[in-house]
Structures are given as structure tokens and as C-alpha cells.
């Protein structure tokens, strides 16, 4: 009987041991398989991500080569005013840019005005024949142009033609600057790109022809790669944005690779990167192998532990098995009871740690979901607030008792409120999106031809008002008011300042950008107010004297303060970018330099600072009268 009892006890222990081992193995296999699946997908995504980053870096490098050529050409023309200046700039540009074989300056009739070249006379005229076969009218529309790649019949080097528009300061088209660019200088750039330790990067055009690769012999042969999968995707799909998916294909060297391509847009090329398949997925295989060994080791250890402690785990192990089954059924938050022998308690604790980690993972995902929902909710609220603000602005404009109109940069009606409809007896549906002279034929009369797109400088508080005559029984003016003086007076620095106005009654028209000129006035006024506020030892009340008068061929605006003034060295430096006399953290040194650029470059005027008789500073702004702008 005793022996029989012992046998039954042994059988129960064996059964428990087998059950414990099976449960442990099942749990490890499920968890391990899931972890291997997640690891494989994570590593695969990481490989794809690295390939995308490498491809984008390569594309940025190639695109940077092309854009740098465009930028230096445009900068050379933007900094010149006369034909002689442009000739000198072209000669300097040819010396600084070894990729340029020759440069041509063309007028609006495509006539060659000037040429600089590294080639012989006969070789240089091959560019003329190339231009005859591939004209580029889009440059006259203010756009950049780059031609298809062609090969020099003598040197077998790939070339392209790049062209940028040449304009006056006021934006009038003068012609085009054309450059013949040798792409062999891009070969070294592409060859230096690192795609892992054994990968490649190369460039193809829209026809699938190889134009840049480390093996220059293949480039010189004009090899076509339209049999490669990324090249096929590029040539068949007109996709100029983003990049393609990372795929596996037979690469340029005939080996299986992982790669992708990135279209450049302009020029119509694509940069392709590829990495050998074995090299790309080596980290994936290594990580999977390591994880599999760990899982197998854990399974073996679990089996051994189950066999050793099975006889002491009768009731506790059954409870633990029941807990494991319930967790497997979906009760993730369940914890195993820590009771029984020490080994069982430890096993239950380890099991609980595993479930806690799984719970943390789930909680993290839930937190991410809640955060995403919050962001979506916030965006919806912001969009609703934006719509409310837009509606509020519309309601304010519609409820105003004055006629309000706004003209956009193309001099077309953008806002035309209800009161203005009553004043002009013209429907806004007729006016919106059209130019004034298309709505009111009287603008075509001789009396109004000189007024188009000009600003009338009246009192300084309205110097940046954009004014436009509207024909009717009497001359009426509808203004879009931007009063820099009023805005300044609302500021704390201006509340104690006396303002003296000396305005000429008959001020001619000028052509300017009202918002930019307003910014200039505000910068000068604010700097003067701060200077007078710091001049605590002067008993005179702080005062601005504002003058507007004709100074043929200019309209002259003077802003004078009675502050402490500046010495000669400071006055010579105030228009230099980043120069400031303020303490660190209180000034950027950009206000007056930007103002100087707005007046001189954007408007062809003059801006200077002088010592005033009052001991302060006198700023003098000269803007060209209508019809007197420099071209």
C-alpha cells in the first residue's frame, strides 16, 4: 500500500513535471516566435530606413552639385547692373568653377552678347549648335533650365546646358546666362558617396542612361540601365517627389542587392543606391540567430527546472499553470500567486515579471494611442478656431461703414466689402480677382495711366497707405491704412515723445511696397525712441521732427530725433548686418541693415544717417519719383 502510494505520488510528480515543461515550452515558443517576428520586421524596417537615408543623402549631394551651379550663376547676375559688370562676373565665374566649360550671355532674342570659354574657337561653337537643337523658352519666363545630357564627341564626356534668367533690379527680363557644364566633376562626388562598405550609388537620366558612377568607363560608353528594377520604376512613373520603396533586385554589378531610387525633379534624374543583400540583412540574421539561441537555452533551462522541482510543486504548480492558461487566454494583468516552496515563488515571480513587461508594452502602446488622439483633437480645435477667426474677420470687414479694398501683389482686388459695393455701385463678384482698370475703364485714360501701381506719399502717418483712384462723379480715394506712426505711438517708448510734422502739400507719386517701407519707418522710429529714452541727462523733451518734401528726382523723407546722437564710427557701421550698440540679448543688429536693403535694393532709393543740429540723429530716405526709377 505504501509502495502503491509512492508510485502514485511519483506519477503525479512526473505528470506535473511534463505539464510544467510543456507549458514553459509553449510560452517560450509563442513569446519567442512573436519576438523573432517583431525583431525581423524591426530589423527589416531598419535596413529599409538606412537605405532611404543613404539614398536621400546621395540625392541631396547630387542635387546640391546642380543647385550650387544654378545659385552661383544667379548670384553673379544679381550682383551686376551693367553689361560690362556681367562680362567681368562671367570671367570670374569661369575661373572659380572648373565644371563650367563655357558661359554665354544671351539677350531676349537669343543673340550672343558675350562668351567666355576654356575651349578652342571651333569647339566652343558646338554649344551654339546644341542650343539651336534644344531651345529653352522657359528661361524668358523667369525659370531655370537644364538640358538633357549629351556627350562630347571629342572627349566623350557627358555635358549639360544650364541656363538662368538675367533681370534688372526691378525684375525686367534682359536675357539669359547659359553655361555648358562638364558632369565629370560630379563623378568624383558620386564615387565618394558611402553606401555601407560595399554598396554603390549612381545617377541615371529619364531615358535610363548612366551619367554618373564610380566606373567611369561604363559612363563614357553611354550604358543604359533600363533593365534594372529601380530604373524601370523611375522611367515609367513621372514621380518628382519623395522616393520609391526599398526593394530587392539584381544590381548594377549583377548581384542581388537591396536598394531604392530618389528622383531629383530638376534635373530629371534619379539617384540609385544599392547594398548587397547579404551585407544589408547580415544584422537581421545575426539578431535572429542570437534570439533563437537564447529562446532554446531558456526552453532547456525551463525543462530542467521543471523536472527538478516537480515533486515539490503539486498544488502551487497547478495554480501557476492555471494562471498561465488564463494569461494566455487574454487576462494580461493577472499575477501568479507567490506561495509554496521558494523555487515556485521565484518561478511565479519571474512569470509575473514577464507579464508586467508585456503589460508595460501594452500600456506604452495605449499611451501612444491616447497621445495621438489628443493631438488629433487639438488639431481639430485649432482648425475650428482658425475658421472662427476667418469668419470674424469677414464679419468685421462687412460691418464697417467705410469702403475697404485690398489689392494683392498682382494688383488685383482681393477684398471688396459691402460698403464699397454701395459706394461704387459695383458688385464684388465682378471686381474680385480682377485688376482695377479691367473693372473701371476710366483707368485707361491719360489722367490715370501714371497712377497705376504707385503710392502717394502724404502725411507720414499714411506714408505706407496703398492708394488708388476710383473714377466716379468726383475723385474718391479708397485707402488701405497701415499707419506706422500710429502703431509707434501706441508703444510705451513713444507715449512721452513730442512729434513735429513738416510735410510738403504737393508730393508726387512713388512706386514702392507699402508694407516694406512701413517696416523701415518703424525700425528708425523705434531706435530713435530707445535712444532718447536712454538720454536721461538731457532736460529737453524727447522730440521727433518728421519731414516729407520733393527733392528732384526723389521724394525725400527725414526723421530727426534730439537724442544723444552717434559718433562717426558708429554711423558708418549701423547699416552693417549684426552691428548693434545694445547689450547682449537686447538687439539682433539686423533692423537697420534690413531697412537699408529694402530702400536701396528693393526700391532703388537711398538711406543715410547724419548728425542733426539738435545733437541727435537725422535719417534721410530718398525714394524715386514715379517714372524716375533706375533700370
Beta strands, then each sheet from edge to edge (+ up, - down):
strand 1: 100-107
strand 2: 112-117
strand 3: 145-146
strand 4: 150-151
strand 5: 158-167
strand 6: 173-182
strand 7: 200-205
strand 8: 210-212
strand 9: 247-250
strand 10: 256-263
strand 11: 269-276
strand 12: 405-407
strand 13: 413-416
strand 14: 455-456
strand 15: 466-470
strand 16: 476-480
strand 17: 498-503
strand 18: 509-510
strand 19: 543-551
strand 20: 554-561
strand 21: 606-611
strand 22: 617-624
sheet 1: 2+ 1- 6+ 5- 3+
sheet 2: 2+ 1- 6+ 5- 4+
sheet 3: 8+ 7- 11+ 10- 9+
sheet 4: 12+ 13-
sheet 5: 14+ 18-
sheet 6: 15+ 16-
sheet 7: 17+ 19+ 20- 22+ 21-
end
